Amino acid sequence: MALTLSERAAQHVSAFLAKRGKGLGVRLGVKTSGCSGMAYKLEFVDVENTEDVRFESYGVAIYTDAKSLAYLDGTELDYVKEGLNEGFKFNNPNVKNECGCGESFNV
């Protein structure tokens, strides 16, 4: 089981954490939401929780909880620029369907 960051995502997270002046890494998770059932959660981590599962990619720590890991296993978090838009993209091999707006998914 693993979560990874692309090199570009790791660079973006590292730069943002340096700008913030604090932080251990990022936390990926899922929550029940949207028309397809689940949505991604992404937040910066300042304190490691005892129930966290920790991975590292390109020197950046990635945290998740065991429940979310069941849905996220194998996911790569990428950072993409498409025209004027830029942001994180979840490359999750477990996704079976996504809603039309791309905000939610199911496995």
N, C-alpha and C positions, 0 to 999 in steps of 0.2 A: 504494500500500500504506500502511495506517495502522492504528494502535491509538489508541483514545480512552478518556477517562474521562467519566462523567457529571459534572455540576456537584457533585452530592451526594458522589460517590466522591472527587472532587478535594478537596473540603472535608475529608472524613474523613482522607484520606492526609496532607494538609497539617497538620492538627491533630495527627495521630499523630507525624509527623516532628518537629514543634515540641516535642511532649512528650518524645520520645526525645532531642532535643538534637543529632541528627545525621541524615544521610541525604540522598541526591540525588534520590530518587524511588522508584518501584516497578519490579520486573522481573516480566513475565509470560512464561510459558513453558508447554510441554507436556512430559509424560513418558509413557512406555509404562506403562500401569497399568490396573487395573480390568477389569470384564467386557466393556466396549465397546472397549477398546483404548488410549485415551489419557485422561490426567487433567491438569487445570490445575495449574501451579505459580505461586505468588504470593509474592514476598519483597521486603523493602526493600533498596535499593541504597545502599551506603556508598562503593563504589569503582566507577567506570566501567571496563568491560573494553574492550579494543581491538576485539573482534569484535561489540560491542553495536550494535544498531540503535536509535536514539533518536527518540522522538516527544515532543510536549508537548501537554498538554490542560489548559486552565484554570490554566496556570502550573505544572503538575506534570509532571515528566519521567517518561516511561514507557520502559522498556528491554526489549528482547527479543533473542534470537539469530536469525540468518537461517533456521535450520531450523524453529524454532517459528513464525516469522512466516508461513511457508507455510500453517500450520493456523489462525493467529489473525488473518490479514488481515481488516480490517473490524470486528473485535471492539470492543465498548464494555464497559468494566468499570463496573458500577453498584454503588451501595451501597443496599440496601433494608432496610426494617423491615417485618416481617410478623408481627403479633401480638407475642409476646414474643421472637421471633427477629429477629436482624439480622445482616447480613453482606454480603460482596461477591457479586455475580451477574455471570456472564459472558454477555453477549449476543453470541453468535458466529454470524454468518450462514452459516458453512461447515458447521455441524453437521448431519449427516444422521440420526443416531440417538443416543439417550442411554440409559444403563442405567436400571433402575427406581429405584435409589437416588439417581440424579443426580450421582454422583461421577465418572463416566467417559463418554466420547463417542467417536464416530468421524465421519470426514468422507468 
